[in-house]
């Protein structure tokens, strides 16, 4: 068959359809190249888009993310909304919630081991450290409100404490008995100028209310020693002594007819000495009732306040109120004692019942604190070392109306002001010292006068009114978070920590030291060694008086009392010579033991007795703190008996103005493991900001470059 060009030869159709080709058709290479080009194009676009996104994410991770975390840190620190201040961690910060941190008070009593020799022969007082007796604090806030601009928060608060056996000293119990000074006695005797004046005042308000001054003084001169021992026995909390002084309705007979009712009682023994009392560790820590203090405030309230002063206080205005401010303050205290009497009287009844049974205890109460409303013989709750109210609120909370208000800056408007007190327990300014013209202790006459004229609403020229300021030490302004991570330095080199009981603040300064706490680096702050040294400025609030190492609390407490470091660290060495102090391990504390040849405090004493606060710089939060201080008392001279101590009837020859250590206390708080873990997670995250930024930008640029390379190849092949 002959074929011609352009003519389709159908003879091969069967062969072509049934046989595989030995070589690719001419169209197949074109399809392959088209697929490759499309693939390069897609990958180029994908890589360039992904690279741009990765770069953007890197930039955001290194800029926006630090800003977000920084904001979150600040939000965690400040409380700027109603929901923030309604959280359990704010209302009960020392509780058991995830964001709570337990707070412990360790009480170290300085047990007077030779109290009887001291009283009988004026021997140097010997004290031995006992403890620690550790109590866990709970602090509950009530009636919490924020200001309209959220710059301040106002609340009321109360505390209660629970003994923690496993944190206390080995073999120690909260029922351990310890001998020390009775604050009720010191307060009452100092307020009247001595035992003689106290008994004259009691006589004038009871059995001798119709007698003249001469007759009253004659009665006290003749019967004073027996009367004072009788009152001390009533105040002793010793069941046998309390039974002795109340036998045959002796209290009612004494108040009605005078000291003849008690003249024949045998009142010899330690329980009747007055200055020293034996109390359990829990009573020292949490407080105990005082019939001596209650009698003075109670009778004054019944005879003066209910007799008309309450009406004057409630109706006065302006200068008239200032004129009677001191009397009104006493009426307020008296009303509180009367209101608390049912609770405190029940404590006395329980102590008595433990020895003599419920029936005799009921009879004892009926003739003592059961007479509070009618005779003014009330049981005053004395403050404890840990529990300042002297009341147990672990089961029943106090009425909020009976509590003073606290006002603090939230930091919401200014982070540098976070936690600053503006009002503390109802006052914004308090009188703390009087210019005495020289570096000395005040006399009882000066202390008594101070209570009548020291008013910060209209202060006189020679008093120092200290405005409430300073923080509770829980936080500084956060250093914040940046691309470089958490701030490495704190925002301040010092802060003021307000001490409510002393009504002043102390300065806590950077120690230029970093410490490790469970893997977290913290900046250590502490009190400088000269914190209680004398200077012109510090003397205006009683610091360094009468010697370095002491801060006077006398005008605040109403009797000679002092705050210092434990065992008078950094204080004048004369303080160590006036009393013999022994630590719990048997070491007698002397200057040679405490200080090295250069006069520097030994490291072991520095570690055990100094105050420090460890702060994380980025959050500004305190992660660990130990606040340590010692309280000491001194006998003042009598105002009515020459050359006698204020115990001018029983112990007139005791040396006056000798600083006698009573106890020291450590307040301790630290972040829990869960809080530390949360912080460490945040710290791990912020450490990735800069590396993350760099890596993501490098990856993003690499992806873009790869995409550009593929795009160029695609364009070359496509052309």
Order of alpha helices (4+ residues) and beta strands (2+ residues): alpha-alpha-alpha-beta-alpha-beta-beta-beta-alpha-alpha-alpha-alpha-alpha-beta-alpha-beta-alpha-alpha-alpha-alpha-alpha-alpha-beta-beta-beta-beta-alpha-beta-beta-beta-beta-beta-beta-alpha-beta-alpha-beta-alpha-beta-alpha-alpha-beta-beta-beta-alpha-alpha
